[in-house]
Amino acid sequence: MSFDPDKLDWARGRGLLPAIVQHAVSGEVLMLGWMNRTALAETQRTGRVTFWSRSRQRLWTKGESSGHFLFVRAVRSGCDGDTLLIAADPQGPTCHTGSFSCFGERDEVRTPCGFFAELDALVARRRAERPAGSYTTQLFDAGVRRIAQKVGEEGVETALASVSQDDAAVLEEAADLLYHLTVLLHARGLSLADLVARLAARHAQAARAR
């Protein structure tokens, strides 16, 4: 994480800057906190979002009590240098109330791609933890070849439903396809985030060519 704190306007906020934390993949807003130079330095050093608690007058790492840390992906500043935007991977609920976000439950704040990020994270956990009884665990245990076969089967079923069944059936088959494709990506050490990045790069390349 590369960031120059000397370029920030610390004087405007009397040594404190508001720091907005958003989900690194979905863009959903998770919380707002305050950082001074020390909190920003600690965030950069540890990779865990750390704030300055105005009520307790000390550094406070989000998750230090609950274990629900916010692992930093990127830090950016606003155009005037008086606000921070932090992209992070949340390890559990962000709000102290147990909600996904300090601004509400996930269904209330989810962006159009928000569930894709949730699915991506769930499949990643299944791959790492391999809980017994999980269908996703069974797929990972079966290996890439079997997962790829399932993707092919679901692709064919989606295509067939598109020409011979109603919209509900198409959506059901497409959901199966997307799920199995996500598992296949993770079996190869990739993710939906990587896929989105590739699509975004293609889009940018096409835009430059126009």
C-alpha positions in Angstrom: 0.0 0.0 0.0 1.6 3.2 -1.1 0.3 6.5 0.2 1.9 9.9 1.1 0.3 11.4 4.3 2.2 14.6 3.7 -0.1 15.4 0.8 -3.2 15.4 3.0 -4.8 18.5 4.5 -4.5 17.6 8.1 -4.9 21.2 9.2 -8.5 21.5 7.9 -9.7 18.8 10.3 -7.4 19.8 13.2 -5.3 16.6 12.7 -8.2 14.3 11.9 -9.6 13.2 8.6 -12.9 11.3 7.9 -12.1 7.8 6.5 -14.9 6.1 4.5 -14.5 2.3 4.3 -16.0 0.4 1.4 -16.1 -3.2 0.4 -13.1 -3.8 -1.8 -15.0 -5.9 -4.3 -18.6 -4.8 -4.3 -18.1 -1.1 -3.4 -20.7 -1.2 -0.6 -20.1 1.4 2.1 -19.2 -0.3 5.4 -18.5 2.5 7.9 -17.1 5.9 8.6 -14.3 6.6 11.1 -11.6 9.1 11.8 -7.8 8.9 11.3 -4.9 11.0 12.4 -1.4 10.5 11.1 -0.6 7.8 13.6 -3.8 5.8 12.7 -3.0 6.1 9.0 0.6 4.9 9.6 -0.7 2.0 11.7 -3.2 1.1 9.0 -0.4 1.1 6.4 2.0 -0.9 8.6 -0.4 -3.7 9.6 -2.8 -3.8 6.7 -5.7 -3.6 9.1 -7.9 -0.5 9.2 -7.1 1.5 12.4 -8.9 4.7 13.5 -8.4 7.3 16.1 -11.2 7.0 18.7 -12.3 10.5 19.6 -14.3 9.3 22.6 -11.4 7.1 24.0 -8.6 9.3 22.8 -6.6 6.3 21.5 -5.9 4.2 18.4 -8.6 1.7 17.7 -8.2 -1.2 15.2 -11.5 -2.2 13.9 -12.1 -5.8 15.0 -9.7 -5.7 17.9 -12.5 -7.0 20.2 -14.7 -8.9 17.8 -12.1 -10.3 15.4 -14.0 -8.7 12.5 -11.0 -6.9 11.0 -11.0 -4.8 7.9 -8.1 -5.8 5.7 -6.9 -3.0 3.5 -6.7 -3.3 -0.2 -6.2 0.4 -1.1 -6.2 3.9 0.4 -7.1 7.0 -1.6 -7.7 10.6 -0.8 -10.4 13.0 -2.0 -9.5 15.7 -4.5 -8.9 18.3 -1.7 -6.9 15.9 0.4 -9.2 16.2 3.3 -11.0 12.8 3.1 -9.8 9.2 2.9 -11.4 6.4 1.0 -10.4 2.9 2.1 -11.1 -0.3 0.1 -11.1 -3.3 2.5 -12.0 -6.9 2.8 -14.3 -7.3 5.9 -13.9 -10.4 8.1 -17.4 -10.6 9.3 -20.0 -7.9 10.2 -18.6 -4.4 10.3 -21.1 -2.7 12.6 -20.9 -3.3 16.4 -24.6 -4.1 16.2 -23.8 -7.2 14.1 -25.0 -5.7 10.8 -23.0 -6.1 7.6 -22.6 -2.3 7.4 -23.0 0.6 9.8 -25.6 1.9 7.4 -27.8 -1.2 7.5 -28.0 -4.9 6.6 -26.6 -6.1 3.4 -30.0 -6.4 1.7 -30.5 -2.7 2.4 -27.1 -1.4 1.1 -26.2 -4.0 -1.5 -25.1 -2.7 -4.9 -26.0 -4.7 -8.0 -22.8 -6.6 -7.9 -22.8 -6.9 -4.1 -24.0 -10.4 -3.9 -21.4 -11.5 -6.4 -18.8 -10.4 -3.9 -20.6 -12.3 -1.1 -20.7 -15.4 -3.3 -17.0 -15.0 -4.2 -16.0 -14.8 -0.5 -18.2 -17.7 0.5 -16.7 -20.0 -2.2 -13.2 -18.9 -1.1 -14.0 -19.9 2.5 -15.4 -23.2 1.4 -12.2 -23.9 -0.6 -10.0 -23.1 2.5 -12.1 -24.7 5.2 -13.7 -27.7 3.4 -16.7 -28.0 5.8 -18.2 -31.5 5.9 -21.6 -31.8 4.1 -21.1 -28.9 1.9 -21.8 -29.4 -1.8 -19.0 -26.9 -2.6 -16.6 -28.9 -0.6 -17.6 -32.0 -2.6 -16.9 -30.1 -5.8 -13.4 -29.0 -4.7 -12.6 -32.5 -3.5 -13.6 -33.9 -6.9 -11.1 -31.7 -8.6 -10.9 -29.2 -11.5 -11.9 -31.7 -14.2 -15.2 -32.6 -12.5 -15.9 -28.9 -11.8 -15.2 -28.0 -15.4 -17.6 -30.8 -16.5 -20.4 -29.3 -14.3 -19.8 -25.8 -15.8 -20.2 -27.4 -19.3 -23.4 -29.2 -18.2 -24.9 -26.0 -16.7 -23.9 -24.0 -19.8 -25.8 -26.4 -22.0 -28.8 -26.4 -19.7 -28.9 -22.6 -19.7 -28.8 -22.5 -23.4 -31.5 -25.0 -23.8 -33.7 -23.3 -21.2 -33.3 -20.0 -23.1 -34.9 -21.4 -26.2 -37.5 -23.7 -24.8 -38.5 -22.7 -21.2 -39.8 -19.7 -19.4 -37.8 -16.9 -17.8 -37.9 -18.5 -14.3 -36.2 -21.6 -15.7 -33.6 -19.5 -17.5 -32.7 -17.7 -14.3 -32.5 -20.9 -12.4 -30.1 -22.5 -14.9 -28.1 -19.3 -15.2 -27.7 -19.1 -11.4 -26.4 -22.7 -11.4 -24.0 -21.8 -14.2 -22.6 -18.7 -12.4 -22.2 -20.6 -9.1 -20.3 -23.5 -10.8 -18.2 -21.0 -12.8 -17.2 -19.3 -9.5 -16.2 -22.6 -8.0 -14.1 -23.4 -11.1 -12.3 -20.0 -10.9 -11.4 -20.6 -7.3 -10.3 -24.2 -8.0 -7.8 -22.6 -10.4 -6.7 -20.0 -7.8 -8.8 -17.2 -9.4 -11.9 -15.4 -8.4 -14.9 -13.4 -9.6 -12.9 -10.3 -8.7 -10.2 -11.4 -11.2 -12.9 -11.9 -13.8 -14.4 -8.5 -13.2 -10.9 -6.9 -13.4 -10.4 -8.6 -16.8 -13.8 -7.4 -18.1 -13.0 -3.9 -16.9 -9.6 -3.9 -18.7 -11.3 -5.0 -21.9 -13.8 -2.3 -21.6 -11.2 0.3 -21.0 -9.2 -1.0 -24.0 -12.3 -0.8 -26.2 -13.1 2.7 -25.0 -9.5 3.9 -25.9 -9.9 2.3 -29.4 -13.0 4.3 -30.2 
